[in-house]
């Protein structure tokens, strides 16, 4: 998921830059921003996003458990 995000962000940085707008400056600042975002995700600087991800995982596990219980009930 992180790789997909990095790819999309870098694609946007490259495709949105216009030649007259100091392309390399935008590219460099974009790369620094992406680096800071990735570092923040790894070090846990964004706890709200991590909590949302954990909650989604809990919901997914609960749905899988319900499906397993239904299958077991009919077997």
PyMOL commands that place a pseudoatom at each C-alpha (Angstrom):
pseudoatom trace, name=CA, resn=UNK, resi=1, chain=A, elem=C, hetatm=0, pos=[0.000, 0.000, 0.000]
pseudoatom trace, name=CA, resn=UNK, resi=2, chain=A, elem=C, hetatm=0, pos=[2.820, 2.358, 0.840]
pseudoatom trace, name=CA, resn=UNK, resi=3, chain=A, elem=C, hetatm=0, pos=[4.536, 1.620, -2.454]
pseudoatom trace, name=CA, resn=UNK, resi=4, chain=A, elem=C, hetatm=0, pos=[1.333, 2.406, -4.318]
pseudoatom trace, name=CA, resn=UNK, resi=5, chain=A, elem=C, hetatm=0, pos=[1.020, 5.717, -2.479]
pseudoatom trace, name=CA, resn=UNK, resi=6, chain=A, elem=C, hetatm=0, pos=[4.634, 6.623, -3.196]
pseudoatom trace, name=CA, resn=UNK, resi=7, chain=A, elem=C, hetatm=0, pos=[4.188, 5.763, -6.878]
pseudoatom trace, name=CA, resn=UNK, resi=8, chain=A, elem=C, hetatm=0, pos=[1.032, 7.849, -7.195]
pseudoatom trace, name=CA, resn=UNK, resi=9, chain=A, elem=C, hetatm=0, pos=[2.522, 10.845, -5.388]
pseudoatom trace, name=CA, resn=UNK, resi=10, chain=A, elem=C, hetatm=0, pos=[5.701, 10.763, -7.441]
pseudoatom trace, name=CA, resn=UNK, resi=11, chain=A, elem=C, hetatm=0, pos=[3.682, 10.420, -10.637]
pseudoatom trace, name=CA, resn=UNK, resi=12, chain=A, elem=C, hetatm=0, pos=[1.633, 13.455, -9.696]
pseudoatom trace, name=CA, resn=UNK, resi=13, chain=A, elem=C, hetatm=0, pos=[4.767, 15.461, -8.901]
pseudoatom trace, name=CA, resn=UNK, resi=14, chain=A, elem=C, hetatm=0, pos=[6.304, 14.650, -12.263]
pseudoatom trace, name=CA, resn=UNK, resi=15, chain=A, elem=C, hetatm=0, pos=[3.151, 15.029, -14.368]
pseudoatom trace, name=CA, resn=UNK, resi=16, chain=A, elem=C, hetatm=0, pos=[1.827, 18.174, -12.701]
pseudoatom trace, name=CA, resn=UNK, resi=17, chain=A, elem=C, hetatm=0, pos=[5.083, 20.132, -13.046]
pseudoatom trace, name=CA, resn=UNK, resi=18, chain=A, elem=C, hetatm=0, pos=[5.189, 22.613, -15.877]
pseudoatom trace, name=CA, resn=UNK, resi=19, chain=A, elem=C, hetatm=0, pos=[8.462, 23.412, -17.657]
pseudoatom trace, name=CA, resn=UNK, resi=20, chain=A, elem=C, hetatm=0, pos=[8.373, 27.116, -16.771]
pseudoatom trace, name=CA, resn=UNK, resi=21, chain=A, elem=C, hetatm=0, pos=[7.793, 26.486, -13.088]
pseudoatom trace, name=CA, resn=UNK, resi=22, chain=A, elem=C, hetatm=0, pos=[11.303, 25.414, -12.049]
pseudoatom trace, name=CA, resn=UNK, resi=23, chain=A, elem=C, hetatm=0, pos=[10.664, 21.720, -12.646]
pseudoatom trace, name=CA, resn=UNK, resi=24, chain=A, elem=C, hetatm=0, pos=[13.664, 20.447, -10.689]
pseudoatom trace, name=CA, resn=UNK, resi=25, chain=A, elem=C, hetatm=0, pos=[12.816, 22.594, -7.672]
pseudoatom trace, name=CA, resn=UNK, resi=26, chain=A, elem=C, hetatm=0, pos=[9.298, 21.179, -7.556]
pseudoatom trace, name=CA, resn=UNK, resi=27, chain=A, elem=C, hetatm=0, pos=[10.605, 17.668, -8.049]
pseudoatom trace, name=CA, resn=UNK, resi=28, chain=A, elem=C, hetatm=0, pos=[13.140, 18.061, -5.237]
pseudoatom trace, name=CA, resn=UNK, resi=29, chain=A, elem=C, hetatm=0, pos=[10.590, 19.536, -2.808]
pseudoatom trace, name=CA, resn=UNK, resi=30, chain=A, elem=C, hetatm=0, pos=[8.113, 16.817, -3.734]
pseudoatom trace, name=CA, resn=UNK, resi=31, chain=A, elem=C, hetatm=0, pos=[10.661, 14.087, -3.061]
pseudoatom trace, name=CA, resn=UNK, resi=32, chain=A, elem=C, hetatm=0, pos=[11.513, 15.646, 0.306]
pseudoatom trace, name=CA, resn=UNK, resi=33, chain=A, elem=C, hetatm=0, pos=[7.835, 15.807, 1.203]
pseudoatom trace, name=CA, resn=UNK, resi=34, chain=A, elem=C, hetatm=0, pos=[7.321, 12.160, 0.281]
pseudoatom trace, name=CA, resn=UNK, resi=35, chain=A, elem=C, hetatm=0, pos=[10.379, 11.205, 2.321]
pseudoatom trace, name=CA, resn=UNK, resi=36, chain=A, elem=C, hetatm=0, pos=[9.011, 13.047, 5.345]
pseudoatom trace, name=CA, resn=UNK, resi=37, chain=A, elem=C, hetatm=0, pos=[5.619, 11.383, 4.950]
pseudoatom trace, name=CA, resn=UNK, resi=38, chain=A, elem=C, hetatm=0, pos=[7.132, 7.900, 4.711]
pseudoatom trace, name=CA, resn=UNK, resi=39, chain=A, elem=C, hetatm=0, pos=[9.363, 8.575, 7.709]
pseudoatom trace, name=CA, resn=UNK, resi=40, chain=A, elem=C, hetatm=0, pos=[6.332, 9.757, 9.680]
pseudoatom trace, name=CA, resn=UNK, resi=41, chain=A, elem=C, hetatm=0, pos=[4.385, 6.615, 8.816]
pseudoatom trace, name=CA, resn=UNK, resi=42, chain=A, elem=C, hetatm=0, pos=[7.268, 4.371, 9.829]
pseudoatom trace, name=CA, resn=UNK, resi=43, chain=A, elem=C, hetatm=0, pos=[8.003, 6.149, 13.118]
pseudoatom trace, name=CA, resn=UNK, resi=44, chain=A, elem=C, hetatm=0, pos=[4.351, 6.477, 14.087]
pseudoatom trace, name=CA, resn=UNK, resi=45, chain=A, elem=C, hetatm=0, pos=[4.045, 10.232, 13.770]
pseudoatom trace, name=CA, resn=UNK, resi=46, chain=A, elem=C, hetatm=0, pos=[0.492, 9.820, 12.493]
pseudoatom trace, name=CA, resn=UNK, resi=47, chain=A, elem=C, hetatm=0, pos=[-1.294, 7.822, 15.217]
pseudoatom trace, name=CA, resn=UNK, resi=48, chain=A, elem=C, hetatm=0, pos=[-4.814, 8.651, 13.984]
pseudoatom trace, name=CA, resn=UNK, resi=49, chain=A, elem=C, hetatm=0, pos=[-4.156, 6.971, 10.644]
pseudoatom trace, name=CA, resn=UNK, resi=50, chain=A, elem=C, hetatm=0, pos=[-2.709, 3.957, 12.405]
pseudoatom trace, name=CA, resn=UNK, resi=51, chain=A, elem=C, hetatm=0, pos=[-5.745, 3.734, 14.695]
pseudoatom trace, name=CA, resn=UNK, resi=52, chain=A, elem=C, hetatm=0, pos=[-8.074, 3.856, 11.710]
pseudoatom trace, name=CA, resn=UNK, resi=53, chain=A, elem=C, hetatm=0, pos=[-6.071, 1.085, 10.048]
pseudoatom trace, name=CA, resn=UNK, resi=54, chain=A, elem=C, hetatm=0, pos=[-6.168, -1.048, 13.201]
pseudoatom trace, name=CA, resn=UNK, resi=55, chain=A, elem=C, hetatm=0, pos=[-9.938, -0.548, 13.490]
pseudoatom trace, name=CA, resn=UNK, resi=56, chain=A, elem=C, hetatm=0, pos=[-10.428, -1.590, 9.868]
pseudoatom trace, name=CA, resn=UNK, resi=57, chain=A, elem=C, hetatm=0, pos=[-8.341, -4.717, 10.497]
pseudoatom trace, name=CA, resn=UNK, resi=58, chain=A, elem=C, hetatm=0, pos=[-10.448, -5.550, 13.570]
pseudoatom trace, name=CA, resn=UNK, resi=59, chain=A, elem=C, hetatm=0, pos=[-13.643, -5.171, 11.544]
pseudoatom trace, name=CA, resn=UNK, resi=60, chain=A, elem=C, hetatm=0, pos=[-12.237, -7.393, 8.800]
pseudoatom trace, name=CA, resn=UNK, resi=61, chain=A, elem=C, hetatm=0, pos=[-11.290, -10.075, 11.326]
pseudoatom trace, name=CA, resn=UNK, resi=62, chain=A, elem=C, hetatm=0, pos=[-14.775, -9.904, 12.876]
pseudoatom trace, name=CA, resn=UNK, resi=63, chain=A, elem=C, hetatm=0, pos=[-16.382, -10.366, 9.445]
pseudoatom trace, name=CA, resn=UNK, resi=64, chain=A, elem=C, hetatm=0, pos=[-14.114, -13.325, 8.699]
pseudoatom trace, name=CA, resn=UNK, resi=65, chain=A, elem=C, hetatm=0, pos=[-14.983, -14.887, 12.070]
pseudoatom trace, name=CA, resn=UNK, resi=66, chain=A, elem=C, hetatm=0, pos=[-18.720, -14.507, 11.377]
pseudoatom trace, name=CA, resn=UNK, resi=67, chain=A, elem=C, hetatm=0, pos=[-18.313, -16.123, 7.949]
pseudoatom trace, name=CA, resn=UNK, resi=68, chain=A, elem=C, hetatm=0, pos=[-16.341, -18.978, 9.519]
pseudoatom trace, name=CA, resn=UNK, resi=69, chain=A, elem=C, hetatm=0, pos=[-19.022, -19.477, 12.169]
pseudoatom trace, name=CA, resn=UNK, resi=70, chain=A, elem=C, hetatm=0, pos=[-21.767, -19.565, 9.503]
pseudoatom trace, name=CA, resn=UNK, resi=71, chain=A, elem=C, hetatm=0, pos=[-19.852, -22.157, 7.481]
pseudoatom trace, name=CA, resn=UNK, resi=72, chain=A, elem=C, hetatm=0, pos=[-19.314, -24.267, 10.573]
pseudoatom trace, name=CA, resn=UNK, resi=73, chain=A, elem=C, hetatm=0, pos=[-23.005, -24.064, 11.491]
pseudoatom trace, name=CA, resn=UNK, resi=74, chain=A, elem=C, hetatm=0, pos=[-24.082, -25.444, 8.085]
pseudoatom trace, name=CA, resn=UNK, resi=75, chain=A, elem=C, hetatm=0, pos=[-21.452, -28.173, 7.941]
for i in range(1, 75): cmd.bond("trace and resi %d" % i, "trace and resi %d" % (i + 1))
show_as sticks, trace
zoom trace
